[in-house]
Amino acid sequence: MTNNNKIILLILFLAMLSSPAPTLAQTPMTLESAMAIAEKGSPSIQRSLMNIEQYQYNLIAERASLKSRFSLTLDPFSFSNNRRFDSQFSQWFTNIEMFSSGTFRVDQPILETDGTIALINTFSWRSNETEIAGLGGNSNRAFYNNLYLAISQPIFTFNRRKMQLNELELNYENANLDYAIQRLQLERTITGQFFDVYLAQLNLDIAQEELANTTKNFDIVKNKVEAGLLAKEEFYQADLNFANAQLAVQDNELALANAEEAFKREIGMNLDEDIQLITALEATPIVVDLEKAIDFALKSRMELRQRRINIEQSFFELERTKSQNEFRADLQLTLGIFGDNEVFSKVYDRPTQNPSVGLQVNVPIFDWGERKARINAQTVSMRTQRLELQEDQKQIRMDIRRAYRSIQTQMPRIEIAKKSVENAELTYEINLERYVNGDLTGIQLNQFQSQLSNNKISYAQALINYKTQLLDMKILTLFDWEKQQPVSIALPTN
């Protein structure tokens, strides 16, 4: 390729970089707006919200089951005509029966005692005719009504209905805690990917800056070689540097596109939508009180509340285990009146009281130690849960102290990185002048250019590390140290 052709290609390439591409309008994106989009569109958040909704409906259903339940059962018409044999009298008889009935009942569960009280009324009409061979026939047509109060009460056992309600309430609370934890984890993920895109954009900007510098240096070397002031080897090196700079721009464009797509997918955004990140990276020293951080975390961390919920649920499971082969009694009591008459209006002219009392007792005798072994196993499980709670508290203290120590080292790192950029810029300017004067080779200048680029990336990474360390401390303690206020997470409303 001749030098003229290379110059033409260079002009075309620079024109492509500088000319606006026919793309869609870019959507400005701050970290806060990304979080707002993610809270509505993130798949992980959507799953947490659906989990909350499921437990909420279960809890609503259970609370509704504690209210009075009204039911009506109808048997409008029944007819039968049967020929039967009476073995007692050794006679055949024919029975014709017509029947109509309806039962209305009101059931009211009793939460405090796990019993049930029901008011039941059964109204019927029956027509019955019987013909016995050689003895004639008999018939009866009458209305009858049975109104009674029924009480069912288990005794010497635990309250299953109240326990089930408590379990559903704990499950619903746990689902809300899961959502809050997922929300904090999402903030960490979105922040990390947001800064990944930012770094990719910064790398592209630096690569484009290097390309511009390399292009300028290429022109200088070309002119000097043509004037006989430099050896052709310098032109070959400048040409190689130019090609590497072009390739670096292409690589960073691909890296930016990949980072943007991963970011847009995480927040639930259309992959084809064009975005432009807006952020101001700066480091303001933040004071973190270690003792306050630990104390606040131990009182506020949702994972600890979840562990306590697990312990409470283990207690419920222990109660169920104890109920296996347990001594238990069930009391059944009914009290009401029964009336029948051929005339509807006289059904209760001669009412009959029909009280009944029943007691059923289950007395376990011998189960080969099964119940005791199951109780011991569940007791060990509860001790394990308590031990894990203690270990979680220790881990929280360790994590906060580790994050605290890391934060203390970030500001000195940032100052060093900032000073390194300033020094690298001055060094590059000095050596660029030496390169123009012919006192430095292209390889040496390229090394100073790479040093400057690496220091810029290191400085940006130091600022990002400081931001992410503060975010980690915020998540670990549920306290925003930049705003000096507790973290408030809006939970879904009932």
Summary of the structure (lengths in Angstrom):
residues: 494
radius of gyration: 41.8
end to end distance: 72.6
largest distance: 145.2
contacts: 1383
relative contact order: 0.11
helix: 59%
strand: 22%
